[in-house]
Structures are given as C-alpha cells and as structure tokens.
Amino acid sequence: MIGRLRGAVAEVSEEEALIDVMGVGYVVRCGARTLSRLPPVGEEALVHVESHWGEQTGLTLYGFLARDERRAFVTLRTIQGVGPKAALAVLDVLPPAELASAVARDDKASVARAQGVGPKLALRIVTELKGKPITDGPVAAFHGALRSAEPVKPSATGEAVAALLGLGIAEPAARRVVEAAALRLGEEVEAPALIKAALQELGR
C-alpha cells in the first residue's frame, strides 16, 4: 500500500495530479482544494496518499497535502453513502478542523455545501461523525474536549483566518494565504506567525 509520495509535480488536471517519483509517474486523485494548493509544475511536492483497490477500477490513489486531511477522508469513507468523490467534496468546503467544528454545532448546512452532498447525506455525516476522531492531534483533542464539556481551543489556521476576516479581508483570500503560509511554516506553527506571514503575502 502506498501511503506517501515525494516527487515533482508533472501534470495537474481538474481531478488529478501526476507526481513523478524518480521517473515513475503516479496518478493521484485529489480534491479541488488540494489541487489548487499544489506547488507549480516541476517543483517537488509531498503528498499523503490513501490507496484504494476496486475490482473494476484497480488501484486508485487519493492524495492530500496534510496527514489530517487523509485521516478525515478515511473517516468520512466509513459512513454509508459517502464514496471517495463525496468525501473529497466535503473536504473541499470544510477542512478537517472546520468539519469537526460543524459536527459539534450540528451544522448540516455547511456540510451540504459540498458538491453532490444533499441534506439527507449531510445529516448522516454530522450524526455519524459525532465522537469519531476526524483527525490526529488538535482535532482529536477537540473531540475529547467536547466529551468533557471543556472549552475548545481553536486551531491556529482558524484563528488566523478569523483575524484576517476581522481586518476586512474576504474569506476566500484569507483562507488561501493562511493555508499557503501553513504549508510553508509547518504543522506546528502558531496563529501569530501565520497571521504575520499571511499579511506579508497580501502586502500589508
């Protein structure tokens, strides 16, 4: 089973990327959000992979730029009626931390924004994800905090996006620059550093 690929981005299409690893090209299916955040063609990318074998389709690789996105994808796939395409669509509109937050709020409408996910399936997703570890690390702690009814500390990216929104920056632009900064600075980066890097990217 392939769990991770490190190689040059050779091609990017609407639904997949071709990653060249030492001369071997791996076709990796990705969500639109992941594809938009890949490095330019020719540059190196580290892609976390979930391998799936189907009798008719053979081996399919699903790619993500962070481990928590892969973990959330796997958890979503355990829900009846959620196929790979729907799971990718959910993660396109709700990154793992935001998905956990939506589940905690019973926010079916946010989940239903995903392409191909109707109200009934959104309700099932919110219901069945309760109590499940959607991701590793901070979000696992998030679920533990919910069970103990203790306040939950927002994620660093969530704090940074909220701070930019407070400065009057549009949400798509805020999310784009914060996610780009998080990729550059690493998973352990704290909110103040993310905010500073995002503002530099915006020229402020």
C-alpha positions as CSV (number, residue, x, y, z in Angstrom):
1,M,0.0,0.0,0.0
2,I,1.3,3.5,-0.9
3,G,1.0,5.9,2.0
4,R,3.1,8.9,0.8
5,L,4.7,10.2,-2.3
6,R,7.5,12.7,-2.6
7,G,8.3,13.9,-6.2
8,A,8.0,16.5,-8.8
9,V,4.5,17.7,-9.9
10,A,4.5,16.7,-13.6
11,E,0.9,17.5,-14.5
12,V,-2.3,18.8,-12.9
13,S,-5.8,18.4,-14.3
14,E,-9.3,19.1,-13.0
15,E,-9.4,16.0,-10.8
16,E,-5.9,14.5,-10.5
17,A,-2.2,15.2,-10.5
18,L,0.7,13.3,-11.9
19,I,3.6,13.0,-9.4
20,D,6.9,12.0,-10.8
21,V,8.9,9.9,-8.3
22,M,12.3,9.0,-9.7
23,G,11.0,8.7,-13.2
24,V,7.8,6.8,-12.3
25,G,4.6,8.8,-12.7
26,Y,1.8,8.2,-10.1
27,V,-1.7,9.4,-11.0
28,V,-3.2,10.8,-7.8
29,R,-6.8,11.8,-7.5
30,C,-7.3,15.0,-5.4
31,G,-10.0,17.4,-4.3
32,A,-10.1,20.8,-6.0
33,R,-8.7,22.5,-2.8
34,T,-5.7,20.2,-2.8
35,L,-5.0,20.6,-6.5
36,S,-5.1,24.4,-6.1
37,R,-2.5,24.3,-3.3
38,L,0.0,22.0,-5.1
39,P,3.4,23.6,-6.0
40,P,3.8,24.6,-9.6
41,V,4.6,22.0,-12.2
42,G,8.3,21.0,-11.9
43,E,8.5,21.6,-8.2
44,E,8.6,19.0,-5.5
45,A,5.5,18.0,-3.6
46,L,4.9,15.8,-0.6
47,V,1.6,14.1,-1.0
48,H,-0.1,11.9,1.7
49,V,-1.9,9.0,0.0
50,E,-4.8,6.8,0.7
51,S,-4.7,3.7,-1.5
52,H,-8.0,2.1,-2.6
53,W,-8.4,-1.2,-4.6
54,G,-11.6,-1.8,-6.6
55,E,-12.3,-4.9,-8.7
56,Q,-13.4,-2.8,-11.7
57,T,-11.1,0.2,-11.2
58,G,-8.0,-1.4,-9.9
59,L,-5.6,0.7,-7.7
60,T,-6.7,4.3,-7.1
61,L,-4.5,6.8,-5.1
62,Y,-6.2,9.7,-3.3
63,G,-3.8,12.5,-2.4
64,F,-3.7,15.1,0.3
65,L,-1.2,17.7,1.4
66,A,-1.6,17.1,5.2
67,R,-2.0,13.9,7.3
68,D,-5.1,15.2,9.0
69,E,-6.9,15.6,5.6
70,R,-6.1,12.0,4.8
71,R,-7.4,10.9,8.2
72,A,-10.6,12.8,7.7
73,F,-11.1,11.3,4.3
74,V,-10.7,7.8,5.7
75,T,-13.2,8.6,8.5
76,L,-15.7,10.0,6.1
77,R,-15.5,6.9,3.9
78,T,-16.7,4.8,6.8
79,I,-20.1,6.4,6.6
80,Q,-22.7,4.7,4.4
81,G,-23.3,6.5,1.2
82,V,-20.1,8.5,1.3
83,G,-17.9,7.5,-1.6
84,P,-14.5,8.9,-2.4
85,K,-15.9,11.7,-4.6
86,A,-18.3,12.8,-1.8
87,A,-15.6,12.6,0.8
88,L,-13.2,14.8,-1.3
89,A,-16.1,17.3,-1.9
90,V,-16.7,17.6,1.8
91,L,-13.1,18.3,2.4
92,D,-13.1,20.9,-0.4
93,V,-15.5,23.1,1.5
94,L,-14.6,22.0,5.1
95,P,-11.0,21.3,6.0
96,P,-10.7,18.8,9.0
97,A,-10.8,21.3,11.8
98,E,-13.8,23.1,10.3
99,L,-15.5,19.8,9.7
100,A,-15.1,18.9,13.4
101,S,-16.5,22.3,14.3
102,A,-19.5,21.8,12.0
103,V,-20.2,18.4,13.5
104,A,-20.0,19.8,17.0
105,R,-22.6,22.5,16.1
106,D,-24.8,20.1,14.2
107,D,-24.2,22.4,11.2
108,K,-25.7,20.2,8.5
109,A,-26.0,23.2,6.1
110,S,-22.2,23.7,6.0
111,V,-21.7,20.0,5.1
112,A,-24.4,20.2,2.5
113,R,-22.5,22.9,0.6
114,A,-20.3,20.1,-0.7
115,Q,-21.0,19.2,-4.3
116,G,-23.1,16.0,-4.6
117,V,-24.0,16.0,-0.9
118,G,-27.7,16.5,-0.2
119,P,-29.4,17.4,3.0
120,K,-30.1,13.7,4.0
121,L,-26.5,12.7,3.5
122,A,-25.2,15.8,5.3
123,L,-27.4,14.9,8.3
124,R,-26.0,11.3,8.2
125,I,-22.4,12.7,8.1
126,V,-22.9,15.0,11.0
127,T,-24.7,12.4,13.1
128,E,-22.2,9.6,12.4
129,L,-19.1,11.7,12.9
130,K,-20.0,12.6,16.4
131,G,-17.5,11.0,18.8
132,K,-15.2,9.9,15.9
133,P,-11.7,11.1,15.6
134,I,-11.8,13.1,12.4
135,T,-8.1,13.8,12.5
136,D,-5.0,13.4,14.6
137,G,-3.6,15.9,17.0
138,P,-5.5,19.0,17.8
139,V,-8.8,17.8,16.4
140,A,-8.6,14.5,18.4
141,A,-8.1,16.8,21.4
142,F,-11.1,18.7,20.2
143,H,-13.3,15.7,20.4
144,G,-12.0,14.8,23.8
145,A,-12.8,18.4,25.0
146,L,-16.4,18.0,23.6
147,R,-16.9,14.9,25.7
148,S,-15.6,16.5,28.8
149,A,-17.6,19.8,28.1
150,E,-14.4,21.8,28.4
151,P,-13.8,24.9,26.1
152,V,-12.1,24.0,22.8
153,K,-9.0,26.0,21.7
154,P,-9.4,27.0,18.0
155,S,-6.9,25.7,15.5
156,A,-4.0,28.1,14.5
157,T,-5.3,28.3,11.0
158,G,-8.8,29.0,12.2
159,E,-7.6,31.8,14.5
160,A,-5.5,33.3,11.6
161,V,-8.4,33.2,9.2
162,A,-10.7,34.8,11.8
163,A,-8.1,37.5,12.4
164,L,-7.9,38.4,8.7
165,L,-11.7,38.4,8.4
166,G,-11.7,40.9,11.3
167,L,-9.4,43.1,9.2
168,G,-11.9,43.2,6.4
169,I,-10.2,40.6,4.1
170,A,-12.5,38.5,2.1
171,E,-12.8,34.9,3.3
172,P,-11.5,33.1,0.1
173,A,-8.4,35.3,0.1
174,A,-7.9,35.0,3.8
175,R,-8.2,31.2,3.7
176,R,-5.9,31.0,0.6
177,V,-3.0,33.0,2.1
178,V,-3.3,31.3,5.6
179,E,-3.3,27.8,4.1
180,A,-0.3,28.7,1.9
181,A,1.5,30.1,5.0
182,A,0.7,27.0,7.0
183,L,2.2,24.8,4.3
184,R,5.4,26.8,4.2
185,L,5.8,27.1,8.0
186,G,4.9,23.6,9.0
187,E,2.2,21.9,11.1
188,E,3.4,23.2,14.5
189,V,3.2,26.9,13.5
190,E,1.2,29.1,15.9
191,A,-1.5,31.6,15.0
192,P,0.6,34.9,15.3
193,A,3.2,33.6,12.9
194,L,0.5,32.5,10.5
195,I,-1.2,35.9,10.6
196,K,2.1,37.7,10.1
197,A,3.1,35.6,7.1
198,A,-0.4,35.9,5.6
199,L,-0.4,39.7,5.9
200,Q,3.1,39.8,4.2
201,E,1.7,37.7,1.4
202,L,-1.2,40.2,1.0
203,G,1.3,43.1,1.0
204,R,0.0,44.6,4.3
